[in-house]
Amino acid sequence: MLWPLFPAFFSLAVVVLHRLLPAREVVGYVTDSSGSKLRYRLNGLFVFALVVGAWAAACHFELLAWDAFFVHRWALALGACVFGLLFSAAIVLPVKPVKGVLADFYLGRLPNPQWQRIDAKMALYLIGATLLELNLLSFAAYHRAAHADDPSPGVSLYVGLFTFFLCEYLFFEEVHLYTYDFMAERVGFKLGWGCLVFYPYFYAVGLWTTAELPNPHTPTPLLMLSAAMFFGGWVLSRGANLQKYTFKRNPEAKAFGLLNPRPLSAGGRHVLTGGFWGLSRHINYLGELLMASGLALSLGYPTHLGPWLYPLYYLALLIPRQLADDRRCAEKYGPLWAEYVKRVPSRIIPYVY
């Protein structure tokens, strides 16, 4: 097989499935140039399950080795890198400039491109999530085969937690239509190359760097702590995003029937200040950092840098994003945002930052 070509064909297959399989159609939060809200087809979890099932069947009938994606990981990553660059150029360069060539190539020019009822952002995240899952499963298969006499339970925990993360992300597809990525970012190298290359390959860096290592015999209490840290972060991240989703649809509604939004309102604009968002202005970012740290901890290699590159990446990503989002909100909401900052001074970590 020409492994470097696989990422491009895989991406095309996922897009075709996304377009042809039954989907739920919803109206999102962002609007097009005419002021109409964009519509989206949501069937990510269906596509994800079908592709993973097809991969498992191919491996079971020995059409593909269980560990093939690990054995050929460098060729696959190289092919994805080239494909990601070509995609970025194709979606950016034909469009009218926004800033400069380099800035436009990196950040993009089109805010929400859609073709034939396919949303580019939705398709990119679906491709990245599905290929990441196959990488995780294949990397874990390599580890179990290489250390069949003493496999690491931390590897199984890592894959289990990450699989939960990917499945629940796709289950809550509609909620993500109300997040920063869909509301504020354009489609360029950052989002395109990021979803086609960085997402499926770097996010698996924990197993990429440890699959060949022997079982570290991580104590059970430490494995339990990693799971607790992961699910604690999930409660913060998912709870905050669900509350914001509820608020965007109805500023007076109590999230989960319990959390008072305590909105600040003026001139038809509303700022959520209660519940999770009364803890810090970006409490969901803290949740994502905790989930990433729990995943790294589950592998049980405290002196090995590889697994910790994932939470370090989130730290480098989310702090600049928090600063940019605060600036954007200050411009959009004016005095309302200034009042929110007074009420909730913590940016990400309550009482710390």
C-alpha positions in Angstrom: 0.0 0.0 0.0 1.2 3.5 -0.7 0.8 4.7 2.9 1.6 8.4 2.3 -1.5 8.6 0.1 -3.8 7.0 2.7 -4.7 10.2 4.7 -6.0 11.9 1.5 -8.1 8.9 0.5 -9.3 8.4 4.1 -10.3 12.1 4.3 -12.3 11.8 1.1 -14.0 8.6 2.3 -15.1 10.3 5.6 -16.4 13.3 3.7 -18.4 11.1 1.3 -19.9 9.1 4.3 -20.7 12.4 6.1 -22.5 13.6 3.0 -24.4 10.4 2.1 -25.3 8.9 5.5 -28.5 10.0 7.2 -28.0 13.1 9.3 -29.8 15.4 11.6 -30.0 18.9 10.2 -29.8 21.8 12.6 -29.5 25.6 12.6 -26.3 26.9 14.2 -25.3 30.1 15.9 -23.2 31.9 13.3 -24.6 33.7 10.3 -23.6 34.1 6.7 -23.0 37.3 4.8 -26.8 37.8 4.4 -27.5 37.5 8.1 -29.1 34.0 7.9 -28.0 31.4 10.4 -26.0 28.5 8.9 -27.4 25.0 8.7 -25.4 21.9 9.5 -25.7 18.2 8.9 -24.8 16.2 12.1 -24.0 12.5 11.8 -20.4 12.5 13.2 -20.9 9.7 15.7 -22.6 7.5 13.1 -19.7 8.0 10.6 -17.1 7.5 13.4 -18.7 4.2 14.5 -19.0 2.9 10.9 -15.4 3.7 10.0 -14.0 2.2 13.2 -16.1 -0.9 12.7 -14.9 -1.2 9.1 -11.3 -0.9 10.3 -11.9 -3.6 13.0 -13.5 -5.9 10.4 -10.6 -5.4 8.0 -8.1 -6.3 10.8 -10.2 -9.3 11.9 -10.2 -10.8 8.4 -6.5 -10.1 8.1 -6.9 -7.5 5.3 -5.0 -5.1 7.5 -2.6 -5.6 10.4 -4.0 -4.4 13.7 -0.8 -2.4 14.3 -0.3 -1.1 10.7 -1.0 2.5 11.6 1.8 2.4 14.2 4.3 0.5 12.0 3.8 3.0 9.1 3.1 6.0 11.3 5.9 8.2 9.8 4.8 7.6 6.2 1.2 8.3 7.2 2.1 11.5 9.0 4.2 12.7 6.1 1.4 12.0 3.7 -1.1 13.8 5.9 1.3 16.8 6.2 1.6 17.2 2.4 -2.2 16.8 2.1 -2.8 19.3 4.8 -0.6 21.8 3.1 -2.3 21.3 -0.2 -5.7 21.7 1.4 -4.7 24.9 3.2 -3.4 26.4 0.0 -6.5 25.4 -2.0 -9.0 26.9 0.5 -7.0 30.1 1.2 -5.2 31.3 -1.9 -8.2 31.6 -4.4 -10.1 33.9 -1.9 -9.8 37.7 -1.6 -7.1 38.7 0.9 -8.0 39.7 4.5 -4.7 40.7 6.0 -1.4 39.6 4.5 -0.4 36.4 2.6 1.3 34.7 5.6 -1.4 35.7 8.1 -4.2 34.7 5.7 -2.5 31.3 4.9 -2.2 30.5 8.6 -5.5 31.9 9.9 -7.6 31.5 6.7 -9.8 33.9 4.8 -13.2 32.1 4.8 -15.0 32.1 8.2 -17.5 29.3 7.5 -17.1 27.6 4.1 -19.8 25.2 3.1 -20.2 23.2 -0.1 -23.1 20.9 -1.1 -24.4 20.9 2.5 -21.0 20.0 3.9 -19.5 22.4 6.4 -15.7 22.5 6.2 -15.2 22.8 9.9 -17.5 20.0 10.8 -15.9 17.7 8.2 -12.4 18.6 9.3 -13.1 17.8 12.9 -14.8 14.6 12.0 -11.8 13.5 9.8 -9.4 14.3 12.6 -11.3 12.6 15.4 -11.9 9.4 13.4 -8.3 9.0 12.2 -7.1 9.8 15.7 -9.2 6.9 17.1 -7.7 4.5 14.5 -4.2 5.6 15.4 -4.9 5.1 19.1 -6.3 1.6 18.6 -3.5 0.6 16.3 -0.8 2.0 18.6 -2.3 0.1 21.5 -2.4 -3.0 19.4 1.3 -2.7 18.7 2.0 -2.3 22.4 0.0 -5.4 23.4 1.7 -7.5 20.7 5.2 -6.3 21.6 4.6 -6.9 25.3 2.1 -9.7 25.2 3.5 -11.2 28.4 3.1 -8.0 30.4 1.1 -5.3 28.7 0.5 -2.0 30.5 -3.0 -1.4 31.9 -2.3 2.3 31.6 -2.3 1.9 27.8 -5.8 0.4 27.9 -6.9 3.2 30.3 -5.4 5.9 28.0 -7.2 4.5 24.9 -10.5 4.1 26.9 -10.4 7.6 28.2 -9.5 9.1 24.8 -12.2 7.0 23.1 -14.7 8.4 25.5 -13.5 11.9 24.8 -13.9 11.5 21.0 -17.3 9.8 21.2 -18.8 12.4 23.6 -17.3 15.2 21.4 -19.2 13.8 18.4 -22.3 13.1 20.4 -22.4 16.8 21.4 -21.7 18.1 17.9 -24.5 20.6 18.1 -23.1 22.1 21.3 -19.8 22.8 19.5 -21.5 25.1 17.0 -21.6 27.6 19.8 -17.9 27.4 20.7 -15.0 29.7 19.7 -13.8 27.6 16.8 -17.1 27.9 14.9 -17.9 31.4 16.0 -14.6 33.2 15.6 -12.0 31.2 13.6 -11.5 31.1 9.8 -10.4 28.1 7.8 -6.8 28.1 6.9 -3.6 26.3 7.8 -4.3 26.5 11.5 -7.6 24.7 11.3 -7.2 22.7 8.1 -3.6 21.4 8.6 -4.4 21.2 12.3 -7.4 18.8 11.9 -5.8 16.7 9.1 -2.3 16.3 10.6 -1.9 17.7 14.1 -5.2 16.4 15.5 -4.8 12.7 14.4 -1.1 12.4 14.9 0.1 14.8 17.6 -2.8 14.1 19.9 -1.7 10.5 20.0 1.8 11.6 21.1 1.4 9.8 24.4 1.2 6.4 22.7 3.4 7.4 19.8 6.3 7.8 22.3 5.5 5.0 24.7 4.0 2.1 22.7 7.4 0.4 22.4 8.2 0.8 26.1 7.6 -2.0 28.6 4.9 -1.9 31.3 5.9 0.8 33.9 3.8 -1.0 36.5 1.9 2.1 37.4 0.3 1.7 40.9 -3.4 1.3 40.8 -4.1 4.4 42.9 -2.2 6.5 40.3 -4.3 5.1 37.5 -7.4 5.9 39.5 -6.1 9.4 40.1 -5.6 9.9 36.4 -9.1 8.7 35.6 -10.5 11.0 38.3 -8.5 14.0 37.0 -9.8 13.3 33.5 -13.5 13.0 34.4 -13.2 16.0 36.7 -11.9 18.0 33.8 -14.6 16.6 31.6 -17.3 17.8 34.0 -15.9 21.3 33.9 -15.4 21.4 30.1 -18.6 19.7 29.0 -20.7 21.3 31.8 -19.5 24.8 30.9 -20.1 24.3 27.2 -23.5 22.8 27.7 -24.4 25.7 30.0 -23.2 28.2 27.3 -25.2 26.3 24.7 -28.3 26.6 26.8 -27.7 30.3 27.4 -27.2 31.1 23.7 -30.5 29.6 23.0 -32.4 31.1 25.9 -30.6 33.6 28.2 -33.1 33.1 31.0 -33.1 29.3 31.1 -31.4 27.4 33.9 -28.8 24.9 32.7 -29.7 21.4 33.7 -32.7 22.9 35.4 -30.3 24.0 38.3 -27.7 26.6 37.3 -28.9 30.2 37.3 -27.3 32.1 34.4 -27.3 35.4 36.2 -27.1 37.3 32.9 -25.8 40.8 32.4 -28.0 42.3 29.7 -28.1 45.6 27.7 -29.1 46.6 24.2 -30.2 43.1 23.3 -26.8 41.5 24.3 -26.3 39.1 27.2 -23.3 37.9 29.1 -23.4 34.7 31.1 -22.0 35.1 34.6 -23.5 32.3 36.7 -22.9 28.6 37.2 -19.6 27.3 35.7 -19.0 30.8 34.2 -19.0 32.4 37.6 -15.9 30.3 38.5 -13.7 31.7 35.8 -14.1 33.4 32.4 -12.7 30.3 30.6 -13.5 27.5 33.0 -13.8 25.1 30.1 -10.1 25.6 29.3 -9.2 24.4 32.8 -11.3 21.3 32.1 -9.4 20.6 28.9 -6.1 21.0 30.7 -7.2 18.6 33.4 -8.4 16.0 30.9 -5.1 16.2 29.0 -3.1 15.9 32.2 -5.2 12.9 33.3 -4.4 11.2 30.0 -0.7 11.8 30.3 -0.7 10.5 33.9 -2.5 7.3 32.9 0.6 6.1 30.9 2.7 6.1 34.1 5.9 7.5 32.7 6.6 10.6 35.0 10.1 11.0 33.7 9.2 10.6 30.0 8.4 13.9 28.3 6.4 12.4 25.4 2.9 11.9 27.1 3.2 15.4 28.7 3.6 17.1 25.3 -0.1 16.9 24.9 -1.1 18.9 28.0 1.8 21.3 27.4 0.4 21.9 23.9 -3.0 22.8 25.4 -1.3 25.2 27.8 0.4 26.9 24.8 -2.8 26.9 22.8 -5.3 28.0 25.4 -3.6 31.0 27.1 -3.2 32.9 23.8 -6.8 31.9 22.9 -8.0 33.2 26.2 -6.3 36.5 25.6 -7.7 36.7 22.1 -11.2 35.7 23.2 -11.2 38.3 26.0 -10.2 41.0 23.5 -13.0 39.9 21.1 -15.6 39.9 23.9 -14.5 43.3 25.1 -15.0 44.7 21.6 -18.3 42.9 21.2 -20.0 43.5 24.6 -18.2 46.7 25.8 -19.4 47.7 29.3 -21.2 44.3 29.8 -17.8 42.5 29.5 -16.1 45.1 31.8 -18.7 44.4 34.4 -18.3 40.6 34.0 -14.5 40.9 34.4 -15.2 42.7 37.7 -17.5 40.0 38.9 -15.3 37.1 37.7 -11.6 38.2 37.8 -10.2 34.8 37.2 -9.3 34.0 33.6 -8.9 30.2 33.6 -8.0 28.8 37.1 -10.2 30.2 39.9 -8.3 32.4 42.3 -5.0 31.6 40.6 -5.1 32.9 37.0 
